[in-house]
Amino acid sequence: MASPVGVLVGMSEPYTRDKLFSIFSERPQYHVKLHEEGDSTEQHIGLQWVEYEDIAFDVLVGNPEGRLCNAYCIRKGLIRKAQLAYVCKKYVAKHLDSILARAVPETYQFEMDDPYYFEEAMNDVFEVAATLESNLAIDDPAKRTRWILKPSLADKAAEILVFDSEQRLRTFFEERYESADGDVGHLREWVIQRYIDRPLLLRGGRKFHVRTYVLAVGSMKVFVYEGMLALFASNAYEEAALDDRLAHITNTCVQAAEDGFVEDDVVRAYWSLADTAEIPRAELDNAFDQIKATVGALFDAVSSEVTVFQPLRNAFELFGLDFLIDDEFNVHLLEANAFPDFKQTGRKLQSLIDQLFRQTVAVAVDPYFGIEPVVVPKGLHLVLDKEVASR
């Protein structure tokens, strides 16, 4: 019998770390240890499943045989919102019939760190400025064009603003500049994205988005995991004020920060939505098909941009992609996140994450080390199989 493959688990979040440690501990083909007990550069470590900053990429690239890690080194074209918008726009220009033409909302890069340069920055997004000017003549707020501002890289709904006037946007930057502290106080790169203002509303008229886990393997195959989440806002959407974050922002971390937070009220299994009779199963299937097609096209687009996305043949990565379904059941891509926050799945649905990790091992880890998988990855749907130049 071959020597067990050394596995180093070093995720900082216990929700993730404990599941991974348990999964590998069950397998005699692997010898698992926690990161604080070992170092990524040790010769006997075959698999590094650790935080991005702890991965020994120099070892992986310089001596790749028999070594595997849980992240690509270069993937900013996917996870930086400004880069993602640029990549998609460039791809659609060459592939006019791509689903990305419809699935990716109109998005503009917006560079701003000092409100003194606000007018200059607005000149660079004149399309946005024109709609905000037109809004001044519209009395009914529901008929105004709305936009959403997001930091290009920050996650967990940090610094998000929904706005329909230039003054609201200007005030946001003036106030954050005066009180800026920490990392978000020095953000410069933003995106302004057309707000999807007619979302599908369920569970008492509330907005939600679909968290989809995507596995990229080697260089590369891409899979969509069917165990998706529906993450709900706490407040009803209709007629909600623009500053009502609990109505407009569906990120679980925003909802969880409020008093009276009830996990089951905002975190649901995607496929369970049909059980409430608010949405037919056929529409859920249709949305899932759109999600799979969008993910396939997205990774095809980004993998063509070698300066911002470089898959490694001895790496894999799990991404969290967020989608919004509108009231006509069209799917819109909101963003892509590296190292997604798995704990937002909560306690009740944690089996979805357990199965995701087990199936990831079966697809990305076991075959790499020539080990027979112990589970059938039936929940992972292949959406792209493309040979990408890799180091």
C-alpha positions in Angstrom: 0.0 0.0 0.0 1.3 3.4 -1.0 2.1 5.9 1.7 -0.8 8.2 2.6 -0.9 11.6 0.9 -0.1 14.4 3.3 -2.9 16.9 3.6 -2.5 20.3 5.2 -5.8 22.0 6.3 -5.6 25.6 7.3 -8.8 27.4 6.8 -9.4 30.1 9.5 -13.2 29.6 9.7 -14.0 26.6 11.9 -17.2 25.8 9.9 -15.0 25.0 6.9 -11.8 23.7 8.6 -13.6 21.2 10.8 -15.5 19.7 7.9 -12.4 19.3 5.7 -10.4 17.8 8.6 -13.2 15.3 9.3 -13.5 14.3 5.6 -9.8 13.5 5.2 -9.5 11.9 8.6 -12.0 9.2 7.4 -9.7 8.2 4.5 -6.7 6.0 5.2 -5.2 7.1 1.9 -4.7 10.6 3.4 -2.8 11.8 6.5 -4.3 15.2 7.5 -2.9 17.8 9.8 -3.9 21.3 10.7 -1.9 24.2 9.4 -0.6 25.3 12.7 1.0 21.8 13.0 2.7 21.9 9.7 4.2 24.1 7.0 3.1 24.2 3.3 6.6 23.7 2.1 7.2 20.4 3.9 8.1 17.7 1.4 5.5 15.2 2.6 2.6 17.7 2.0 0.8 16.6 -1.1 -2.3 18.8 -0.7 -2.5 22.3 0.6 -6.1 23.3 1.5 -5.3 26.5 3.3 -6.0 30.2 3.1 -4.8 31.9 -0.1 -2.0 33.8 1.6 -0.6 30.6 3.2 -0.3 28.6 -0.1 3.3 27.9 -1.1 2.9 28.7 -4.8 6.6 28.7 -5.4 6.7 25.1 -4.4 3.7 24.2 -6.5 5.0 25.9 -9.6 8.7 24.9 -9.1 8.1 21.3 -8.2 4.5 20.5 -9.3 4.6 16.7 -9.4 2.5 15.2 -6.6 1.5 18.6 -5.2 -1.9 20.2 -5.3 -3.5 23.3 -3.8 -7.0 24.7 -3.4 -6.6 28.0 -5.3 -5.3 29.4 -8.6 -2.6 32.0 -8.1 -3.9 34.5 -10.7 -7.7 35.0 -11.0 -8.4 38.7 -10.5 -10.2 38.7 -13.9 -12.9 36.8 -12.2 -13.1 38.1 -8.6 -12.4 41.8 -9.1 -15.8 43.3 -10.3 -14.2 45.9 -12.5 -12.0 43.3 -14.2 -14.9 40.9 -14.6 -17.1 43.6 -16.3 -14.3 44.4 -18.7 -13.6 40.7 -19.5 -17.3 40.0 -20.1 -17.8 43.2 -22.3 -14.8 42.2 -24.4 -16.0 38.6 -24.8 -19.5 39.7 -25.8 -18.1 42.0 -28.5 -16.7 38.8 -30.1 -19.6 36.5 -29.2 -22.7 38.5 -29.9 -25.0 35.6 -29.1 -23.4 34.7 -25.8 -25.7 34.5 -22.8 -23.4 36.9 -21.1 -24.8 39.7 -23.2 -28.0 39.4 -21.3 -26.9 37.9 -18.0 -24.3 40.5 -17.0 -25.9 43.8 -16.0 -24.6 47.0 -17.6 -21.5 47.9 -15.5 -19.0 50.7 -15.4 -15.7 51.1 -13.7 -15.7 54.1 -11.3 -12.5 55.3 -9.7 -13.0 57.5 -6.7 -11.2 57.9 -3.3 -11.5 61.7 -2.8 -14.8 63.6 -3.3 -12.8 66.5 -4.6 -12.5 64.6 -7.9 -16.2 63.6 -8.0 -17.2 65.7 -11.1 -14.2 64.3 -13.0 -15.1 60.8 -12.1 -18.7 61.3 -13.2 -17.5 62.5 -16.6 -16.0 59.1 -17.1 -19.4 57.4 -16.5 -21.4 59.9 -18.6 -24.0 57.2 -19.4 -24.8 56.9 -15.7 -24.8 60.7 -15.2 -27.3 61.1 -18.1 -29.8 58.8 -16.4 -29.4 60.5 -13.1 -30.1 63.8 -14.8 -33.2 62.4 -16.4 -34.4 61.2 -13.0 -34.7 64.7 -11.8 -37.8 65.2 -13.9 -39.5 62.0 -12.6 -41.6 62.3 -9.5 -42.4 58.7 -9.0 -39.3 57.0 -7.4 -40.4 53.6 -8.8 -40.0 54.9 -12.3 -36.5 56.3 -11.9 -33.4 54.5 -13.2 -31.5 53.0 -10.2 -27.9 52.0 -10.0 -25.8 50.1 -7.4 -22.3 51.0 -6.3 -19.9 48.3 -5.2 -16.2 48.1 -4.3 -14.4 46.2 -7.0 -12.9 43.7 -4.5 -14.5 43.9 -1.1 -17.2 41.4 -0.2 -19.8 40.7 2.4 -21.8 43.7 1.2 -19.3 46.2 2.4 -19.8 49.7 1.1 -22.7 49.0 -1.2 -25.0 51.9 -2.1 -28.3 51.9 -4.1 -28.9 55.3 -5.6 -31.0 57.2 -8.1 -29.5 60.7 -7.9 -26.0 62.2 -8.2 -26.4 63.9 -4.9 -27.0 60.6 -3.1 -23.8 59.2 -4.6 -21.8 62.4 -3.9 -23.0 62.4 -0.3 -21.9 58.8 0.2 -18.3 59.6 -0.8 -18.2 62.8 1.2 -19.3 61.0 4.3 -17.0 58.0 3.9 -14.1 60.3 3.2 -14.7 62.2 6.4 -15.0 59.1 8.5 -12.7 56.8 6.6 -10.7 54.2 8.6 -9.3 50.8 8.0 -9.1 49.1 4.6 -12.4 50.3 3.2 -11.4 53.8 3.8 -8.8 53.5 1.1 -10.8 51.9 -1.6 -10.4 53.5 -5.0 -11.7 51.0 -7.6 -15.5 50.7 -7.7 -18.1 49.6 -10.2 -21.5 51.1 -10.9 -24.0 48.5 -12.1 -27.5 48.9 -13.4 -29.8 47.9 -10.6 -32.1 45.0 -11.3 -35.2 46.7 -9.9 -37.8 44.1 -10.8 -36.5 41.0 -9.0 -38.5 37.9 -8.4 -40.2 38.3 -5.0 -41.0 35.4 -2.7 -41.8 34.7 0.9 -43.9 37.8 1.6 -42.6 40.0 -1.2 -38.9 39.7 -0.4 -35.9 39.9 -2.7 -33.4 37.1 -2.8 -30.3 36.0 -4.7 -29.0 32.6 -5.5 -25.6 31.6 -4.2 -24.0 29.0 -6.5 -20.8 27.2 -5.8 -18.5 26.6 -8.8 -15.6 24.2 -8.9 -12.7 24.9 -11.3 -10.3 22.0 -11.7 -6.8 22.0 -13.3 -6.5 23.8 -16.6 -9.4 23.2 -16.8 -12.8 21.7 -16.1 -15.6 23.8 -14.5 -18.5 22.4 -12.6 -21.6 23.9 -11.1 -22.9 22.4 -7.8 -26.6 21.9 -7.8 -26.8 22.4 -4.0 -27.5 26.1 -4.3 -28.8 28.5 -1.7 -31.6 31.2 -1.8 -30.5 34.0 0.4 -33.3 36.4 1.3 -33.5 40.0 2.5 -35.3 40.5 5.8 -37.7 43.3 4.7 -40.2 43.4 2.0 -39.0 45.0 -1.3 -41.9 46.9 -2.7 -41.8 50.6 -1.9 -38.7 50.2 0.3 -36.6 53.3 0.7 -33.2 53.2 -1.0 -31.4 53.2 2.3 -33.3 50.2 3.6 -30.4 47.7 3.4 -32.5 44.9 4.8 -34.8 45.2 1.8 -32.2 45.7 -1.0 -29.2 43.8 0.2 -29.6 40.1 0.4 -26.2 39.1 1.8 -26.7 37.0 4.9 -24.0 38.9 6.8 -26.1 42.0 6.6 -29.2 40.3 7.8 -27.3 38.4 10.6 -26.1 41.6 12.1 -29.6 42.7 13.0 -31.5 41.9 16.2 -34.0 39.2 15.8 -32.2 37.4 13.0 -33.6 34.0 12.3 -31.5 31.8 10.1 -34.3 29.8 8.6 -36.1 32.9 7.5 -33.3 34.2 5.2 -31.3 31.0 4.2 -33.2 28.4 2.2 -32.2 25.6 0.0 -32.8 26.7 -3.6 -34.7 23.6 -4.7 -37.0 23.9 -1.6 -38.6 27.0 -3.1 -40.9 24.9 -5.2 -42.2 23.3 -2.0 -43.9 26.6 -1.1 -45.9 26.6 -4.3 -44.7 30.2 -4.9 -42.6 29.2 -7.8 -43.0 26.1 -10.1 -40.3 23.5 -10.2 -40.0 24.0 -14.0 -39.0 27.7 -13.4 -36.3 26.6 -11.0 -35.0 24.1 -13.6 -35.0 26.9 -16.2 -33.1 29.2 -13.9 -30.6 26.5 -13.1 -30.0 25.9 -16.8 -29.4 29.6 -17.3 -26.9 29.6 -14.4 -25.0 26.7 -15.9 -24.8 28.3 -19.3 -23.7 31.6 -17.8 -21.0 30.0 -15.7 -19.7 28.0 -18.7 -19.5 31.2 -20.8 -18.0 33.2 -18.0 -15.1 30.8 -17.5 -14.6 30.5 -21.2 -14.3 34.3 -21.3 -12.0 34.8 -18.4 -9.7 31.9 -19.3 -8.9 33.6 -22.5 -7.4 36.6 -20.6 -4.0 35.2 -19.5 -2.9 38.3 -17.7 -5.8 38.2 -15.3 -6.6 34.5 -15.1 -4.2 31.6 -15.1 -5.4 28.1 -14.1 -2.8 25.7 -12.8 -2.9 22.1 -13.7 -2.1 21.2 -10.1 -4.7 23.4 -8.5 -8.5 23.6 -8.1 -10.7 26.3 -6.6 -14.2 26.7 -5.2 -15.9 30.0 -6.1 -19.1 31.5 -4.9 -21.1 33.1 -7.7 -24.2 35.2 -6.9 -27.2 35.4 -9.3 -30.5 37.3 -9.2 -33.7 36.0 -10.8 -36.0 38.8 -12.1 -39.8 38.7 -12.3 -39.6 37.2 -15.8 -37.4 34.4 -14.6 -34.3 35.7 -16.3 -31.0 35.1 -14.5 -28.4 37.9 -13.9 -24.9 37.5 -12.7 -24.1 39.8 -9.8 -20.5 38.8 -8.8 -18.0 36.1 -8.3 -16.2 35.5 -5.0 -13.0 33.6 -4.1 -12.9 31.7 -0.8 -16.7 32.1 -0.3 -18.1 32.3 3.2 -19.5 28.7 3.6 -20.8 29.3 7.1 -23.6 31.5 5.7 -25.2 28.2 4.8 -26.0 27.8 8.5 -26.6 24.8 10.6 -29.7 23.4 9.1 -28.3 23.2 5.5 -24.7 22.3 6.4 -25.1 18.9 4.7 -25.0 20.8 1.4 -21.5 22.0 2.2 -20.4 18.6 3.5 -21.5 17.1 0.2 -19.8 19.8 -1.8 -16.5 19.2 -0.1 -16.8 15.4 -0.5 -17.6 15.7 -4.2 -14.8 18.2 -4.7 -12.4 15.7 -3.2 -13.8 13.0 -5.6 -13.4 15.2 -8.7 -10.3 17.3 -7.9 -8.2 15.5 -5.3 -8.6 11.7 -5.6 -8.0 11.5 -9.3 -4.9 13.7 -9.1 -3.3 11.3 -6.6 -4.6 8.2 -8.3 -6.9 7.3 -5.4 -10.3 5.7 -6.0 -13.1 8.1 -5.0 -15.5 7.0 -2.3 -18.5 9.2 -3.4 -20.1 9.7 -6.8 -20.1 13.5 -7.6 -23.6 13.5 -9.0 -24.3 17.0 -7.7 -21.5 18.6 -9.8 -22.5 19.5 -13.4 -19.8 19.9 -15.9 -20.3 23.2 -17.8 -16.9 23.7 -19.4 -14.1 21.4 -20.5 -11.4 23.4 -22.1 -7.6 23.0 -22.4 -6.1 26.3 -21.2 -2.4 27.0 -21.4 -0.9 26.4 -18.0 2.5 26.6 -16.4 
